[in-house]
Amino acid sequence: MKQISEKNTSFFFDPAIPPALTVESGETVTFMTKDCYDGQIDIDHKDFCLLDMNRNNPITGPLYIKDAEPGDTLKVEVLDIVPNEYGMMCVRLGKGVYHVNGNHCRIFKIQDGIIQFDQGIRIPVRPMIGVIGTCPATACDTHSPGPHGGNLDIRDLGIGTTVYLPVSVPGAMLSIGDCHALQGDGETAICGLEVSAAVTVRVTIVKEQLPTPFLETNDAIYTIAWDQSLDLASVDASRKMHQYLMSYSCLSDAQAAMLLSLVGDLRISQIVNPLKGCIMRFPKAYLPPLSEDSRNN
């Protein structure tokens, strides 16, 4: 299987960075990713005061997909995520939503898919990708979400999920990083259980027009929005799904609105990045029949 080494990392989605690997549409690739602290924390080194936070959220890549052209959509199927044997968390005053005194770095060993928390609490891990994106036409950092993907921090973005991303530059130039062994909605303390990981994906060029970034799991679809205001992000995520349902099916605006108000699930994905994120989840069981336009596409 083709692989991109963790040596091919950067802190930007930048069209000037040469591709680490070139593949055909439909091929499978493993990205060897670093944790969000760029490997600065391990069992023997966990002093937050020594961290260089300029080395935050490294991404592995980019991957060039032949024949991917601006205007296409890149379908990324997450086939597997194998995390390191331990994960770490760093919480500190002034970050996240909680009043925490001082700086605290913790290491949690992952054993048989479980972490042993304090007070006898055992938690199953649920590996996910924090940062995934294609390269925008203009360079941007890895800290925020955006139309290209970026720092999405959506806990549903794990094994079995398909991500649809826009192609803005030739080759799409896909990069992945910031994996978590576990994260709750909101990522409220500023981090999940941060891990390095081997992420295996299948990449395919498709012509389908979607409100990217767009997620699909076995039982649901997701629209995503981001803004400095959670109010605006929540409205945008909802309206993207509303528009998608009308474009996908023969539902009227009123019908789509009523259906979303009955079975849509509006959630906060993260509140700690420079732009906060919201998602609208819609169960596939309630997807209406395709419209004629959708069938023709």
C-alpha positions as CSV (number, residue, x, y, z in Angstrom):
1,M,0.0,0.0,0.0
2,K,1.2,3.5,-0.8
3,Q,2.2,5.6,2.2
4,I,3.1,9.2,3.1
5,S,5.6,9.4,5.9
6,E,5.2,11.7,8.9
7,K,8.4,13.4,7.7
8,N,6.2,15.1,5.1
9,T,4.5,17.5,7.4
10,S,3.8,21.2,7.4
11,F,1.6,23.7,9.2
12,F,-0.1,25.2,6.2
13,F,-2.3,24.2,3.3
14,D,-0.2,25.8,0.6
15,P,-0.2,25.3,-3.1
16,A,3.5,26.1,-3.2
17,I,4.3,22.9,-1.2
18,P,5.2,20.1,-3.6
19,P,3.3,16.8,-3.4
20,A,4.7,14.1,-1.2
21,L,3.0,11.4,-3.4
22,T,1.0,11.1,-6.6
23,V,-1.8,8.6,-7.1
24,E,-4.6,7.7,-9.5
25,S,-8.2,8.3,-8.6
26,G,-9.5,5.3,-6.7
27,E,-6.2,4.4,-5.0
28,T,-5.7,3.8,-1.3
29,V,-3.1,5.7,0.7
30,T,-1.9,5.6,4.3
31,F,-1.0,9.0,5.9
32,M,1.4,8.7,8.9
33,T,0.3,11.6,11.0
34,K,1.9,13.4,14.0
35,D,-0.1,14.5,17.0
36,C,-1.3,18.1,17.3
37,Y,1.7,18.9,19.5
38,D,4.2,17.8,16.8
39,G,5.6,15.0,18.9
40,Q,6.8,17.4,21.7
41,I,5.0,15.4,24.4
42,D,5.7,11.8,25.3
43,I,6.0,9.6,28.4
44,D,9.2,11.3,29.4
45,H,8.4,14.9,28.3
46,K,5.1,16.4,29.4
47,D,5.9,19.9,30.6
48,F,3.5,22.2,28.9
49,C,5.8,25.2,29.6
50,L,8.4,23.7,27.2
51,L,5.9,23.4,24.3
52,D,6.4,25.5,21.2
53,M,2.8,26.2,20.2
54,N,4.0,27.5,16.8
55,R,4.4,23.8,16.1
56,N,0.7,23.1,16.5
57,N,-1.5,21.0,14.2
58,P,1.0,19.6,11.7
59,I,-0.6,17.9,8.6
60,T,0.9,15.1,6.5
61,G,0.9,15.5,2.8
62,P,0.0,16.8,0.3
63,L,-1.3,14.0,-1.8
64,Y,-1.7,14.7,-5.5
65,I,-4.5,12.9,-7.3
66,K,-4.1,12.7,-11.1
67,D,-6.7,14.4,-13.2
68,A,-8.3,16.2,-10.3
69,E,-9.1,19.7,-11.5
70,P,-10.6,22.8,-10.0
71,G,-14.4,22.4,-9.8
72,D,-14.3,18.7,-9.1
73,T,-15.1,17.1,-5.8
74,L,-12.7,14.8,-4.0
75,K,-14.3,11.8,-2.2
76,V,-12.2,10.6,0.7
77,E,-13.3,7.3,2.3
78,V,-11.8,6.8,5.8
79,L,-11.0,3.1,5.8
80,D,-8.9,2.8,9.0
81,I,-7.3,4.9,11.8
82,V,-4.7,3.2,13.9
83,P,-3.7,5.4,16.9
84,N,-0.5,5.4,18.8
85,E,-0.4,3.3,22.0
86,Y,-0.9,6.5,24.1
87,G,-2.6,9.8,23.8
88,M,-2.1,13.2,25.5
89,M,-4.1,16.2,26.7
90,C,-3.0,19.6,27.7
91,V,-5.4,22.0,29.4
92,R,-4.6,25.4,30.8
93,L,-6.1,28.6,32.1
94,G,-7.6,30.8,29.4
95,K,-8.1,28.1,26.8
96,G,-11.3,26.2,26.4
97,V,-14.5,27.1,28.3
98,Y,-13.5,25.9,31.8
99,H,-11.8,27.7,34.7
100,V,-8.7,25.6,35.1
101,N,-5.9,26.7,37.4
102,G,-2.4,26.3,35.9
103,N,-1.2,24.1,33.1
104,H,-1.8,20.4,33.0
105,C,-0.4,17.8,30.6
106,R,-1.6,14.2,30.9
107,I,-0.7,10.9,29.2
108,F,-3.3,8.2,28.8
109,K,-2.3,4.7,27.7
110,I,-4.6,3.0,25.1
111,Q,-4.9,-0.7,25.9
112,D,-7.4,-3.0,24.2
113,G,-9.2,0.0,22.8
114,I,-9.8,1.5,26.3
115,I,-8.3,4.4,28.3
116,Q,-8.2,4.2,32.1
117,F,-9.3,7.6,33.3
118,D,-9.3,8.7,37.0
119,Q,-11.6,7.3,39.7
120,G,-11.9,4.0,37.9
121,I,-13.5,5.5,34.8
122,R,-12.9,3.4,31.7
123,I,-13.6,4.9,28.3
124,P,-13.6,3.2,24.9
125,V,-11.6,5.1,22.2
126,R,-13.2,6.2,19.0
127,P,-10.5,7.3,16.6
128,M,-11.2,10.4,14.4
129,I,-9.5,12.9,12.2
130,G,-9.3,16.5,13.4
131,V,-7.7,18.2,10.3
132,I,-8.4,17.1,6.8
133,G,-8.5,19.3,3.7
134,T,-7.6,19.9,0.1
135,C,-5.4,22.8,-0.7
136,P,-7.2,26.2,-1.3
137,A,-6.0,28.5,-4.1
138,T,-4.4,30.7,-1.4
139,A,-2.4,29.4,1.5
140,C,-4.0,29.1,5.0
141,D,-2.9,27.7,8.3
142,T,-4.2,24.4,9.9
143,H,-5.9,26.1,12.9
144,S,-9.3,26.9,11.5
145,P,-12.0,25.2,9.4
146,G,-12.9,26.5,6.0
147,P,-14.4,25.7,2.6
148,H,-11.4,23.5,1.9
149,G,-12.0,21.5,5.1
150,G,-9.2,22.2,7.6
151,N,-9.5,21.9,11.4
152,L,-13.0,20.5,11.5
153,D,-12.8,18.5,14.8
154,I,-16.0,16.6,14.1
155,R,-16.1,13.4,16.3
156,D,-18.1,11.6,13.6
157,L,-15.1,11.9,11.2
158,G,-13.8,8.4,11.9
159,I,-13.6,5.0,10.4
160,G,-16.3,4.4,7.9
161,T,-17.0,8.0,7.2
162,T,-16.7,9.6,3.7
163,V,-15.6,13.2,3.4
164,Y,-16.4,15.2,0.3
165,L,-14.0,18.1,-0.3
166,P,-13.7,20.7,-3.0
167,V,-10.9,20.7,-5.6
168,S,-9.4,24.2,-5.9
169,V,-6.0,23.4,-7.3
170,P,-4.8,20.8,-9.8
171,G,-4.3,17.5,-8.0
172,A,-6.5,18.5,-5.1
173,M,-3.5,18.3,-2.7
174,L,-5.0,16.4,0.2
175,S,-3.5,16.6,3.7
176,I,-4.5,15.0,7.0
177,G,-3.4,15.5,10.7
178,D,-4.5,16.2,14.3
179,C,-6.0,12.8,15.0
180,H,-7.8,12.1,18.2
181,A,-8.4,8.7,19.9
182,L,-11.5,10.3,21.5
183,Q,-13.3,13.6,21.5
184,G,-16.6,14.8,22.7
185,D,-18.8,17.3,20.8
186,G,-17.4,20.8,21.3
187,E,-13.9,19.8,22.2
188,T,-14.6,22.1,25.2
189,A,-11.3,21.8,27.1
190,I,-9.4,22.8,23.8
191,C,-8.2,19.2,23.1
192,G,-9.4,15.7,22.6
193,L,-7.2,12.7,23.3
194,E,-4.4,13.8,20.9
195,V,-2.5,11.0,19.1
196,S,-0.3,10.3,16.2
197,A,-1.9,7.8,13.9
198,A,-1.8,5.9,10.7
199,V,-4.8,7.0,8.6
200,T,-5.8,4.9,5.6
201,V,-8.1,6.5,3.0
202,R,-9.4,5.8,-0.5
203,V,-9.5,8.9,-2.8
204,T,-11.8,9.3,-5.8
205,I,-12.6,12.2,-8.1
206,V,-16.3,12.7,-8.5
207,K,-18.4,15.2,-10.4
208,E,-21.2,15.4,-7.8
209,Q,-21.8,18.9,-6.5
210,L,-22.2,19.0,-2.8
211,P,-22.1,21.7,0.0
212,T,-18.5,20.8,0.8
213,P,-17.1,20.0,3.2
214,F,-19.8,17.3,3.5
215,L,-19.8,14.1,5.5
216,E,-21.5,10.8,4.9
217,T,-21.7,7.8,7.3
218,N,-23.6,4.6,7.1
219,D,-26.7,6.2,8.5
220,A,-26.5,9.9,8.1
221,I,-25.3,12.9,6.1
222,Y,-23.8,16.1,7.6
223,T,-23.5,19.7,6.5
224,I,-20.8,21.8,8.2
225,A,-20.5,25.6,8.9
226,W,-18.1,27.8,10.9
227,D,-18.0,31.3,12.1
228,Q,-16.7,33.4,15.0
229,S,-20.4,33.4,16.1
230,L,-22.0,30.0,17.0
231,D,-25.4,31.6,16.2
232,L,-24.3,32.3,12.7
233,A,-22.6,28.9,12.3
234,S,-25.7,27.1,13.4
235,V,-27.9,28.9,11.0
236,D,-25.5,28.4,8.1
237,A,-25.2,24.6,8.8
238,S,-29.0,24.3,8.9
239,R,-29.5,26.3,5.7
240,K,-26.9,24.2,3.9
241,M,-28.8,21.0,4.7
242,H,-32.1,22.7,3.8
243,Q,-30.7,23.7,0.4
244,Y,-29.2,20.3,-0.2
245,L,-32.5,18.5,0.5
246,M,-34.3,20.8,-2.0
247,S,-31.6,20.2,-4.6
248,Y,-31.5,16.5,-4.0
249,S,-35.2,15.8,-4.0
250,C,-38.5,17.2,-5.0
251,L,-39.2,18.7,-1.5
252,S,-40.5,22.3,-1.4
253,D,-38.8,24.8,0.8
254,A,-41.6,24.4,3.4
255,Q,-41.5,20.6,3.3
256,A,-37.7,20.5,3.7
257,A,-37.9,23.0,6.6
258,M,-40.5,20.9,8.4
259,L,-38.6,17.6,7.8
260,L,-35.4,19.1,9.2
261,S,-37.3,20.4,12.2
262,L,-38.6,16.9,12.9
263,V,-35.6,14.7,12.4
264,G,-32.5,17.0,11.8
265,D,-29.9,17.1,14.5
266,L,-28.1,20.4,14.9
267,R,-24.9,20.1,16.9
268,I,-21.9,22.0,18.0
269,S,-18.8,20.3,16.7
270,Q,-16.1,22.5,18.3
271,I,-15.9,25.9,20.1
272,V,-12.1,26.3,20.6
273,N,-10.7,27.0,17.1
274,P,-10.5,30.6,15.8
275,L,-13.7,29.8,14.0
276,K,-16.4,27.8,15.9
277,G,-18.1,24.9,14.1
278,C,-21.6,23.5,13.8
279,I,-23.0,20.5,12.0
280,M,-26.5,19.5,10.8
281,R,-26.9,15.8,10.9
282,F,-29.7,14.2,8.8
283,P,-30.6,10.5,9.0
284,K,-30.5,8.7,5.7
285,A,-33.6,6.8,6.6
286,Y,-35.6,9.9,6.0
287,L,-34.0,11.0,2.7
288,P,-36.8,11.5,0.1
289,P,-36.7,10.0,-3.4
290,L,-34.2,11.6,-5.8
291,S,-35.4,14.4,-8.0
292,E,-35.2,14.0,-11.8
293,D,-32.2,16.5,-11.9
294,S,-30.4,14.3,-9.4
295,R,-31.0,11.2,-11.4
296,N,-29.7,12.9,-14.5
297,N,-26.5,13.9,-12.7
